[in-house]
Amino acid sequence: MTKTEVIQRLQKDLKIPRFQAYIEDKEYSEERVQTTKKDFEAYFTNYVSNVSADFEGVLENK
């Protein structure tokens, strides 16, 4: 799979139509695509969706 195909696949699989990321310009195996997808899902879970926990109580005091 090419870089463009990987991005298109991630847009579809992650249900993020405008998903863009830096992905190295090379050929990707199906296994690598699945690993990349899991990495992005873990990143989202750990750093994006839990952002409210990072600011818990801080935003209420302003």
Buried (B, 14 or more C-beta within 10 A) or exposed (E): BEBEEBBEBBBEBEEEEEBEEEBEEEEBEEEEBEEBBEEBEEEEEEEEEEEEEEEEEEEEEE
